[in-house]
Amino acid sequence: MSETIGSYVNEAHGSVHSGTGPQFNLYLQAAASRLREQAGKRRLAIAKGDRDHLDQRFVPPPRLQRAREELRRSHTVLVDGLPGSGRRTAALMLLHELSASRGGLHELPDTADDSTVSPLEVQDIDDGDRLLLDLSEADESRYVAVQQVLSDFRSSLLGHGAHLAVVLPHHLGYLLRSDLRRFTVEIGRPSAKRVLARHLRCEDIVPSTEELSGRDLAGYLSHEPMRGVAELADRIKHGRNTAGAERGFSDWLSASLARQQDQSARVAADTSKEHGGRRRALMLSLAMFHGTTPGAVLQSTNALLDILSHPPDPAPRLDRADLHAEFDGIGAETRPDGRVRFRRTGYDSAVREHFWTFLPDIRRQLRDWFRTCLAEPALTQPDRSQAVERFAEQSLRTGRPEDLSWLAQQWTQRGARAHLVADAAQALALGLDDDRHGRSFRQQIYEWAKSAETSTGLREVLIVVCSEAMARSHPDQALVRLHHLARRTQGPTGIRALEALARLARSDNRLYRRMLDRLRAGITQHQWAADIELFLAVADPVQPVGPHGVRESLTVCWKAALRRPVDSWSPSVCHWLDACADHRRRGCVLEVLVAACAADSRVCGHLYRVALGWQRTDAGRAEVREDIVGCLLRKINAAQGIEPYPHPYEHTVRHRDRGTS
């Protein structure tokens, strides 16, 4: 009996077994692990570690110095260039080079969240910030809208001493306003050979000049985008790690280039010779599940024939060829490890591209077929991950991102098998990572996060995707989506959403401030009662309390929280009082709590009684806690205009002095 999503999220309360299946939490962990592995393949995120990784491998393109000077002079640079020239990386490195003494480096949101009117919001700017705006795949309307508000945005930018690098959509160059051309620098394509050599050197692979001068390599580098050059370096490194150092660089390079050989003409010729639907179905099934077992390929072949309503072979089974002969007929073989592969390197990729390109009328059926194939739990996690990546590649290449969204919904609906959670998460993460379609996936996830119709299983997946994928490149948007999920979700899933939201908010001071602003707005407008509970979970006395905006938001939120039943907020107050053991935090923490209750003596009394109870719970630190509670009482009295009673000895001395004067 296989565990289903519905049986866990709707009936269980915690990490339990459903029938004899594994715990659902293990599938969530597998999903997070798969997304972290995927993120390591493409380091274009804003995170400091990813930027350092890029910086070590970065080769400055032509005219980068002009862009650097423009950014330092006007605090703004618009980076243009041909697709594949590394525009985004260049813009990111320009910001990375600037001083990090103030502010942070983050990417501006590219979706209109929570009824945002302007495409650029000045509240996204903090002092000393370094901001990236990637418009490389923007459509005409968004590109024009951003340009219309860019001048006002720049005024705020200069006031904060911040810097902005914009990646322009090269295909919309004719729409660039004349007043913005002075900020524009068109970079050239860096030397692909130098880029490859730099990447290899970072992996302790140092080929000679002759080894990098071959005709095959030169032909490959002449047309490959910078991302493809980086991927070639990764394949060479993989060859070194698997084949061994004794093979040498020439062998690693030859094997890596062989994987990229264009097999499209051969595939077209082979498929035209195959008049039987079964042979073609076998080719596509093996291409999609390349490197799996014969049984898995056979199962997917039969599923494809069924979905396409292909008539069955009337011949008895023993009168037909076995799989060994069928594989041989399409140029494939079963290797000693028991897994089936095409004999020609790169042939599987060419088969997938051929079917998606030249049979566009069956793409929807191919989507349904893939859903059916992955419903079976027999495939290993690595096999499933590779298959999802292959399907996503074709869906995104042919302009069908909705296929990935549809699959994610199907794989997470009530009653779906729980092993599909990681597949759904990976499908959405691959969509988010796509240059052309990433923005539409961020928008779709926003709509799902706000919808009451979103299934609990999909909510679980969205929490993982926002935490592990979106937060790496667009943390502000991930924060907004996790907030909506935490507001609207109950039970174990709601707890996971809250924990993910708190982790992200506390990971960065800027995100923490933004989260407090959102909670303050929600509490002030009385839109979401859940925001008070979220505040008590997210607010952390260890985070900076002193800045004016932060203190104001904390005070407003605490004011609402302290007027609820005492049991709902007393554990949080005790946590904040614990932080007062550090004298550096004591003043700010107590001032926030007192400011939140000063206008209501009844609430002040509740707060003081909770503090007295907290004081008695740790006899080993009685003196410190007594001092903290005493300080709290003095601040409460001062806030209410109550002068402290003088000490008896002090009163006697004052009276004696007055008598002798």
C-alpha positions in Angstrom: 0.0 0.0 0.0 1.5 3.3 -1.1 1.2 6.4 1.0 -0.9 9.2 -0.4 -0.7 12.9 0.2 -4.4 13.1 1.2 -4.1 10.4 3.8 -1.3 12.4 5.6 -2.3 16.0 5.4 -6.0 15.6 6.0 -6.1 12.9 8.7 -2.7 12.7 10.4 -1.3 15.1 12.9 2.5 14.8 12.9 5.1 12.5 11.5 3.2 9.3 11.3 3.0 6.3 8.9 0.0 6.0 6.6 -0.6 2.3 6.2 2.8 0.7 5.5 4.2 3.6 3.6 7.2 5.7 4.6 6.7 8.9 6.6 5.6 11.9 4.5 8.2 14.1 6.0 10.9 12.0 4.3 9.4 12.9 1.0 9.5 16.6 1.9 13.2 16.2 2.8 13.8 14.4 -0.5 12.2 17.3 -2.3 14.4 19.9 -0.4 17.5 17.8 -1.1 16.7 17.6 -4.8 16.2 21.3 -5.1 19.5 22.0 -3.3 21.2 19.7 -5.7 19.6 21.4 -8.6 20.6 24.9 -7.3 24.2 23.8 -7.2 24.2 23.3 -11.0 23.4 26.9 -11.7 24.9 29.6 -9.6 23.2 32.7 -10.7 21.6 33.6 -7.4 22.1 36.6 -5.3 23.4 34.7 -2.3 26.9 35.8 -1.2 28.3 32.2 -1.6 27.0 32.1 -5.2 28.4 35.5 -6.0 31.8 34.5 -4.7 31.7 31.3 -6.8 30.9 33.4 -9.9 33.5 36.0 -9.1 36.3 33.4 -9.0 35.3 32.3 -12.5 34.3 35.6 -14.0 36.1 36.9 -17.2 35.5 40.6 -17.8 33.8 41.1 -21.1 34.7 43.9 -23.5 33.5 47.4 -22.3 32.9 46.2 -18.8 35.2 49.0 -17.5 32.9 51.6 -19.2 30.0 50.0 -17.3 31.9 50.1 -14.1 32.7 53.8 -14.5 29.1 54.6 -15.3 27.8 52.8 -12.3 30.2 54.6 -10.0 29.5 57.9 -11.6 25.7 57.9 -11.8 24.8 55.0 -9.4 23.0 53.5 -12.4 24.0 51.4 -15.4 21.9 49.7 -18.0 23.7 46.6 -19.3 22.9 45.6 -22.9 24.4 42.9 -25.0 23.6 39.9 -27.3 21.9 37.0 -25.6 24.5 34.5 -24.4 27.1 37.2 -23.8 26.7 36.9 -20.0 24.8 40.2 -19.4 23.2 39.1 -16.1 26.5 37.8 -14.7 28.3 41.0 -15.7 25.6 43.2 -14.0 25.8 41.0 -10.9 29.6 41.3 -10.8 29.5 45.0 -11.2 27.4 45.3 -8.0 29.4 42.6 -6.3 32.5 44.7 -6.7 31.1 47.7 -4.9 31.7 48.2 -1.2 29.5 46.1 1.1 30.0 48.4 4.1 26.3 49.4 4.0 23.2 47.9 2.7 22.9 44.6 0.9 22.7 43.2 -2.6 19.3 42.0 -3.8 17.2 41.6 -6.9 14.2 43.8 -7.3 10.8 41.9 -7.6 9.5 41.3 -11.1 5.9 40.6 -10.2 3.1 42.9 -8.9 2.5 41.4 -5.5 -0.3 42.5 -3.2 -1.8 45.0 -5.6 1.5 46.8 -6.2 0.8 49.7 -8.6 4.3 50.8 -9.6 6.7 48.3 -11.3 9.4 49.8 -9.1 8.8 50.5 -5.4 11.0 53.0 -3.5 10.5 51.1 -0.3 12.7 48.4 -1.8 15.7 50.7 -1.4 17.8 50.9 1.8 20.9 53.0 2.5 23.8 51.6 0.5 21.9 48.9 -1.3 23.1 47.3 -4.5 20.1 46.5 -6.6 19.8 44.2 -9.7 16.9 44.5 -12.1 16.8 41.8 -14.8 14.6 42.8 -17.7 16.3 40.5 -20.2 13.1 38.6 -20.9 10.6 41.4 -20.2 7.8 42.0 -22.6 7.0 45.3 -24.2 4.5 46.5 -21.7 6.7 45.8 -18.6 9.8 47.3 -20.3 7.9 50.6 -21.1 6.3 50.7 -17.6 9.7 50.4 -15.9 11.2 53.1 -18.0 8.4 55.5 -17.1 9.2 55.3 -13.4 12.9 54.9 -13.5 13.7 58.6 -13.1 11.8 58.9 -9.9 13.2 55.6 -8.7 16.7 56.9 -9.4 16.1 60.0 -7.3 15.4 57.8 -4.2 18.3 55.7 -5.2 20.7 58.6 -5.0 19.2 59.8 -1.7 20.0 56.4 -0.2 23.5 56.2 -1.7 22.4 53.0 -3.5 23.4 51.6 -6.9 21.3 50.0 -9.6 22.3 47.7 -12.4 19.6 46.8 -15.0 19.9 44.0 -17.6 18.2 45.2 -20.7 16.1 43.2 -23.2 18.3 43.3 -26.3 15.4 42.3 -28.5 13.5 45.5 -27.4 16.3 47.9 -28.0 14.1 50.1 -30.2 11.9 50.9 -27.1 14.7 52.4 -25.0 14.0 56.0 -24.1 16.5 58.6 -25.3 17.0 60.1 -21.9 18.2 56.7 -20.6 20.7 56.0 -23.3 23.4 57.9 -21.4 23.4 55.2 -18.8 23.6 52.3 -21.3 26.7 50.2 -22.0 26.6 47.4 -24.5 29.1 44.7 -23.4 30.8 42.3 -25.8 31.1 38.6 -25.6 34.1 37.5 -23.5 36.6 35.1 -24.9 34.9 31.7 -24.5 38.3 30.0 -24.4 39.4 32.2 -21.5 36.1 31.6 -19.7 36.6 27.8 -20.0 40.2 28.0 -18.8 39.2 30.1 -15.8 36.4 27.6 -14.8 38.8 24.7 -15.2 41.5 26.4 -13.2 39.1 26.8 -10.3 38.7 23.0 -10.4 42.5 22.4 -10.4 42.4 21.4 -14.1 45.1 23.3 -16.0 45.3 22.3 -19.7 48.0 23.4 -22.0 47.5 26.0 -24.8 47.7 23.3 -27.4 45.0 21.2 -25.6 42.6 24.2 -25.8 43.3 24.9 -29.4 41.7 21.9 -31.1 39.3 22.4 -34.0 36.3 20.6 -32.4 36.6 22.8 -29.2 37.0 26.0 -31.2 33.8 25.1 -33.2 31.9 24.4 -30.1 33.0 27.6 -28.3 32.3 29.8 -31.3 28.5 29.6 -30.9 27.9 28.4 -27.3 26.5 30.9 -24.8 28.5 31.5 -21.6 26.3 29.2 -19.7 27.1 26.4 -22.1 30.8 27.1 -21.7 30.4 26.7 -17.9 28.4 23.5 -18.4 31.3 22.1 -20.6 33.7 22.8 -17.7 31.4 20.9 -15.4 31.3 17.9 -17.7 35.1 17.9 -18.0 35.4 18.0 -14.2 32.9 15.1 -14.0 35.0 13.2 -16.6 38.1 13.8 -14.5 36.3 12.6 -11.3 34.8 9.5 -12.9 37.3 8.4 -15.5 40.4 9.1 -13.4 43.4 11.3 -13.8 45.3 8.7 -15.9 43.0 9.3 -18.9 44.2 12.9 -19.3 42.6 16.2 -20.4 42.2 15.2 -24.0 40.1 12.2 -23.2 37.9 14.2 -20.7 37.4 16.9 -23.3 36.6 14.5 -26.2 34.1 12.7 -24.1 32.5 16.0 -23.0 32.2 17.3 -26.5 30.8 14.0 -27.8 27.8 14.5 -25.6 27.0 17.7 -27.4 27.3 16.4 -30.9 24.3 17.3 -33.1 22.5 14.1 -33.7 19.3 15.7 -35.0 19.9 14.7 -38.6 20.5 11.1 -37.7 17.4 11.0 -35.5 15.3 12.5 -38.3 16.6 9.8 -40.7 16.1 7.0 -38.2 12.5 8.0 -37.3 11.6 8.4 -41.0 12.7 4.8 -41.6 10.6 3.5 -38.6 7.1 3.0 -39.9 5.9 1.2 -36.8 4.5 3.2 -34.0 5.9 0.8 -31.4 9.4 1.4 -32.5 9.0 5.1 -32.3 7.3 4.9 -28.9 10.2 2.8 -27.7 12.7 5.4 -29.0 11.0 8.2 -27.1 10.5 6.2 -23.9 14.1 5.3 -23.8 15.1 8.9 -24.5 13.0 10.1 -21.7 14.0 7.4 -19.2 17.5 7.0 -20.5 19.7 4.8 -18.3 16.8 3.1 -16.5 15.9 -0.6 -16.5 14.4 -2.5 -19.4 11.2 -3.0 -17.4 10.8 0.8 -16.8 11.3 1.5 -20.5 8.8 -1.2 -21.5 6.2 0.2 -19.1 6.6 3.7 -20.4 6.4 2.5 -24.0 3.1 0.7 -23.3 1.7 3.7 -21.5 2.6 6.0 -24.5 0.9 3.7 -26.9 -2.2 3.6 -24.8 -2.4 7.4 -24.4 -2.0 7.8 -28.2 -4.7 5.1 -28.8 -2.3 3.0 -30.8 -3.9 -0.3 -31.8 -2.3 -3.3 -30.0 -0.2 -5.9 -31.8 -2.6 -8.9 -32.5 0.3 -11.3 -32.7 0.9 -13.6 -29.7 3.6 -12.3 -27.3 6.0 -15.1 -28.0 5.7 -14.5 -31.7 7.0 -11.0 -31.2 10.6 -9.8 -30.7 11.9 -9.6 -27.1 13.3 -6.4 -25.6 16.9 -7.3 -26.4 16.0 -7.4 -30.1 13.9 -4.3 -30.0 16.6 -2.3 -28.2 19.1 -3.5 -30.8 16.8 -2.3 -33.6 16.8 1.3 -32.3 20.6 1.4 -31.6 20.4 0.7 -27.9 21.8 -1.9 -25.5 21.6 -3.1 -22.0 24.8 -2.3 -20.2 26.4 -4.6 -17.5 24.8 -2.5 -14.8 21.4 -3.6 -16.1 20.4 -0.2 -17.5 19.5 0.6 -21.1 21.2 3.3 -23.1 21.6 4.4 -26.7 24.9 3.5 -28.2 25.5 7.0 -29.6 26.3 9.7 -27.1 23.8 12.5 -27.2 21.3 10.5 -29.2 18.7 10.5 -26.4 18.7 14.3 -26.3 18.2 14.5 -30.0 15.3 12.1 -29.9 13.5 14.2 -27.3 14.0 17.4 -29.2 12.8 15.7 -32.4 9.5 14.5 -31.0 8.7 17.8 -29.2 9.7 19.9 -32.2 8.2 17.9 -35.1 5.1 16.4 -33.4 3.7 19.5 -31.8 0.1 18.1 -32.1 0.8 15.4 -29.4 2.5 17.6 -26.8 -0.5 17.5 -24.5 -0.6 13.7 -24.8 3.1 13.6 -24.0 2.4 15.6 -20.8 -0.4 13.1 -19.8 2.0 10.2 -20.6 4.7 11.6 -18.4 2.3 12.1 -15.6 1.2 8.4 -15.9 4.8 7.2 -16.0 5.9 9.0 -12.8 2.9 7.8 -10.9 4.6 4.5 -10.7 6.9 4.4 -7.6 9.4 1.9 -9.1 11.8 4.5 -10.5 14.6 5.5 -8.2 14.9 9.1 -7.0 17.9 9.9 -9.4 15.9 8.4 -12.3 12.9 10.5 -11.5 15.0 13.6 -11.1 16.6 13.1 -14.5 13.3 12.4 -16.2 11.7 15.5 -14.7 14.6 17.6 -15.9 14.3 16.2 -19.4 10.6 16.8 -19.6 11.0 20.4 -18.2 13.7 21.1 -20.7 11.4 20.3 -23.7 8.3 22.0 -22.2 10.1 25.2 -21.5 12.0 25.1 -24.9 8.7 24.8 -26.8 6.9 27.4 -24.9 4.7 25.2 -22.8 5.5 26.2 -19.2 1.9 25.5 -18.2 2.6 21.8 -18.6 4.9 21.9 -15.6 2.3 23.9 -13.5 -0.4 21.4 -14.5 1.8 18.4 -13.5 2.6 20.0 -10.1 -1.1 20.3 -9.4 -1.9 16.8 -10.5 1.0 15.3 -8.5 -0.2 17.1 -5.3 -3.9 16.7 -5.4 -5.8 14.9 -2.7 -5.1 11.1 -3.1 -1.9 11.5 -5.1 1.0 9.3 -4.1 3.4 11.0 -1.7 6.5 10.0 -3.7 5.4 12.6 -6.3 6.1 15.5 -3.9 9.7 15.8 -4.9 8.8 15.6 -8.6 6.3 18.4 -8.3 8.8 20.6 -6.4 11.5 20.0 -9.0 9.2 20.8 -11.9 8.3 24.2 -10.4 11.9 24.9 -9.4 13.0 24.3 -13.0 10.3 26.7 -14.2 11.5 29.3 -11.8 15.1 28.9 -12.9 14.2 29.4 -16.6 15.2 32.8 -18.1 12.1 33.1 -20.3 9.4 31.7 -18.0 10.7 32.3 -14.5 8.6 35.4 -13.9 5.4 33.6 -15.0 6.1 30.8 -12.5 6.7 33.4 -9.7 3.3 34.9 -10.5 1.6 31.5 -10.6 3.0 30.6 -7.2 1.8 33.9 -5.9 -1.8 33.1 -7.1 -1.6 29.6 -5.6 -0.3 30.9 -2.3 -3.3 33.3 -2.0 -6.0 30.9 -3.2 -8.2 29.0 -0.8 -8.6 26.3 -3.5 -4.9 25.3 -3.4 -4.6 21.7 -2.2 -2.7 21.0 1.0 -0.3 18.8 -1.0 0.5 21.7 -3.3 0.9 24.0 -0.3 3.6 21.6 1.1 5.4 21.8 -2.2 5.2 25.6 -2.4 6.7 25.9 1.0 9.7 23.8 -0.1 10.0 25.6 -3.5 9.9 29.1 -2.0 12.4 28.1 0.7 14.9 26.2 -1.4 14.6 27.7 -4.9 12.9 31.1 -5.0 14.6 32.4 -1.9 18.0 32.0 -3.5 17.3 34.4 -6.4 14.2 36.3 -5.3 14.0 36.3 -1.5 11.6 39.2 -1.3 9.0 37.4 -3.5 9.6 34.2 -1.6 8.9 36.0 1.7 5.6 37.4 0.3 4.4 33.9 -0.8 5.4 32.2 2.4 3.5 34.9 4.3 0.4 34.2 2.3 0.8 30.5 2.8 1.3 30.8 6.6 -1.8 33.1 6.9 -4.1 30.6 5.1 -2.8 27.2 6.2 -3.7 25.2 9.3 -2.3 22.1 10.9 1.2 20.6 10.3 1.4 22.3 6.9 0.7 25.7 8.5 3.4 25.0 11.0 5.9 24.2 8.3 4.9 27.4 6.4 5.4 29.5 9.6 8.8 27.9 10.3 10.0 28.5 6.7 8.8 32.1 6.9 10.6 32.8 10.2 13.8 31.2 8.9 13.8 33.4 5.8 12.8 36.6 7.6 15.6 36.1 10.2 18.2 35.3 7.6 18.7 39.0 6.6 18.1 42.2 8.4 16.4 43.8 5.4 14.0 40.9 5.0 13.3 41.0 8.7 12.4 44.7 8.5 10.2 44.0 5.4 8.4 41.1 7.2 7.7 43.3 10.3 6.3 46.0 7.9 4.0 43.5 6.3 2.8 42.2 9.7 2.3 45.7 11.0 0.2 46.6 7.9 -1.9 43.4 8.3 -2.5 43.9 12.0 -3.3 47.7 11.7 -5.8 47.1 8.9 -7.4 44.1 10.8 -7.2 42.0 7.7 -5.7 38.8 9.1 -6.0 37.7 12.7 -3.3 35.2 11.9 -0.8 38.0 11.5 -0.6 38.4 15.3 0.3 34.7 15.8 2.8 35.0 12.9 4.3 38.1 14.6 4.8 36.2 17.9 6.6 33.4 16.0 8.7 35.6 13.7 9.7 38.5 16.0 13.1 37.9 17.5 14.7 40.0 20.2 18.1 38.9 19.0 17.5 40.7 15.7 18.2 44.5 15.6 15.5 46.3 17.6 17.0 49.7 17.7 16.4 51.1 14.2 13.4 53.5 14.2 11.3 51.6 11.6 11.9 48.3 13.3 11.0 49.6 16.7 7.9 51.2 15.5 6.7 48.0 13.8 7.5 45.9 16.8 5.6 48.3 19.1 2.5 48.3 16.9 2.5 44.5 16.6 3.2 43.9 20.3 0.4 46.3 21.2 -2.1 44.1 19.4 -0.6 40.9 20.7 -0.7 42.0 24.4 -4.4 42.7 24.2 -5.2 39.1 23.5 -5.5 36.3 26.2 -2.3 36.2 28.3 -1.7 32.5 27.5 -1.3 33.4 23.8 1.6 35.8 24.3 3.2 34.9 27.6 5.7 32.4 26.2 6.9 35.0 23.7 7.3 37.7 26.4 9.4 35.2 28.4 11.6 34.6 25.4 12.1 38.4 25.0 12.9 38.7 28.7 15.5 36.0 28.3 17.2 38.2 25.8 17.5 40.9 28.4 20.3 39.0 30.1 22.5 40.7 27.5 22.8 44.3 28.7 23.2 45.5 25.1 19.7 44.4 24.3 17.9 45.1 27.6 17.0 48.7 27.1 15.6 48.4 23.6 13.7 45.2 24.3 12.0 46.5 27.5 11.2 49.8 25.9 9.4 48.1 23.0 7.3 46.0 25.4 6.5 48.9 27.7 5.6 51.2 24.8 3.2 48.6 23.5 1.2 48.5 26.8 1.8 51.9 28.3 -1.6 53.3 27.3 -3.5 50.5 29.2 -2.8 50.0 32.9 -4.6 46.6 32.8 -2.3 45.3 30.1 0.7 46.7 32.0 -0.4 44.7 35.0 -0.7 41.5 32.9 2.8 42.1 31.5 4.3 42.7 34.9 2.7 39.6 36.4 4.0 37.4 33.5 7.5 38.9 34.2 7.2 38.1 37.9 6.3 34.5 37.0 9.3 34.3 34.6 11.5 35.7 37.4 10.7 32.7 39.7 11.3 30.0 37.1 15.1 30.1 37.3 16.5 30.2 40.9 20.0 30.0 39.6 19.8 33.4 37.9 17.5 35.0 40.5 19.6 38.2 40.8 19.8 38.9 37.1 16.1 38.2 36.6 15.2 40.4 39.6 17.2 43.2 38.1 15.5 42.8 34.7 12.0 42.8 36.2 12.9 45.8 38.4 14.0 47.6 35.2 10.7 46.7 33.5 8.7 48.0 36.5 10.6 51.3 36.5 9.9 51.7 32.7 6.2 50.9 33.2 5.9 53.5 36.0 7.8 56.1 34.0 5.6 55.5 30.9 2.5 56.0 33.1 3.8 59.1 34.8 4.2 57.3 38.2 7.2 58.6 40.2 9.2 55.9 42.0 8.8 55.8 45.8 12.0 56.9 47.6 14.0 54.4 49.5 13.3 54.7 53.4 16.9 55.6 54.1 16.9 58.1 51.3 13.7 59.7 52.7 15.2 60.0 56.3 18.4 61.7 55.0 16.4 64.2 52.9 14.2 65.0 55.9 17.2 65.5 58.2 18.9 67.8 55.6 15.8 69.9 55.3 15.7 70.3 59.2 19.3 71.5 59.5 19.2 73.9 56.6 
